């Protein structure tokens, strides 16, 4: 399925607003949107938009499962 450029821009704008990247959101933004390479379970590689934390991750632990909600729950949060 192919999406039009207009539809893509509208969708990305809505997602940017949701993620706090809107024009009225204070700087610095918590995330930035980047075009990244991703590998699917079947080994295929694609390019995709991703929201990436916009600060240093130095000193932070990795959530190996990738499930933030479960990680928080396991710590009683």
C-alpha positions as CSV (number, residue, x, y, z in Angstrom):
1,X,0.0,0.0,0.0
2,X,1.4,3.4,-1.0
3,X,0.5,6.5,0.9
4,X,0.5,10.0,-0.6
5,X,3.1,12.6,0.5
6,X,0.3,14.8,1.8
7,X,-1.2,12.0,3.9
8,X,2.3,11.1,5.2
9,X,3.0,14.7,6.2
10,X,-0.4,15.0,7.9
11,X,0.2,11.8,9.8
12,X,3.8,12.7,10.8
13,X,2.5,16.1,12.0
14,X,-0.1,14.5,14.2
15,X,2.5,12.1,15.6
16,X,4.9,14.9,16.2
17,X,2.2,16.8,18.2
18,X,1.5,13.6,20.2
19,X,5.2,13.1,21.0
20,X,5.7,16.7,22.0
21,X,7.4,17.9,18.9
22,X,4.8,20.5,17.9
23,X,5.6,24.1,17.1
24,X,4.0,25.2,20.5
25,X,5.9,22.6,22.6
26,X,8.7,23.9,24.7
27,X,12.3,23.3,23.7
28,X,14.3,21.2,24.1
29,X,12.0,18.5,22.9
30,X,12.1,15.1,24.8
31,X,12.3,13.2,21.4
32,X,13.5,13.8,17.9
33,X,12.1,12.1,14.8
34,X,14.8,10.3,12.7
35,X,14.7,8.1,9.6
36,X,16.4,4.8,10.7
37,X,17.2,1.3,9.3
38,X,15.2,-1.5,10.9
39,X,15.5,-5.2,10.6
40,X,12.2,-7.3,10.5
41,X,11.9,-10.7,12.1
42,X,12.3,-12.3,8.6
43,X,15.7,-10.5,8.1
44,X,14.5,-7.9,5.6
45,X,15.8,-4.4,6.2
46,X,13.6,-1.3,5.7
47,X,13.9,2.4,6.4
48,X,11.3,3.8,8.9
49,X,10.6,6.9,11.0
50,X,11.3,6.5,14.7
51,X,11.1,8.8,17.7
52,X,14.4,8.8,19.5
53,X,15.2,10.2,23.0
54,X,16.7,13.6,22.5
55,X,19.3,13.5,25.4
56,X,22.3,11.5,26.5
57,X,21.6,7.9,27.6
58,X,24.9,7.7,29.5
59,X,24.4,6.2,32.9
60,X,20.9,4.8,32.2
61,X,20.2,1.1,32.3
62,X,18.9,-0.9,29.3
63,X,15.5,-2.5,29.4
64,X,16.4,-5.8,27.8
65,X,12.8,-6.9,27.2
66,X,12.0,-3.6,25.5
67,X,8.7,-3.4,27.5
68,X,8.9,-0.2,29.5
69,X,5.4,-0.7,31.1
70,X,6.4,-4.1,32.4
71,X,9.7,-2.8,33.6
72,X,8.0,-0.1,35.6
73,X,5.5,-2.5,37.0
74,X,8.4,-4.8,38.1
75,X,9.8,-1.9,40.1
76,X,6.5,-1.1,41.8
77,X,6.0,2.1,39.9
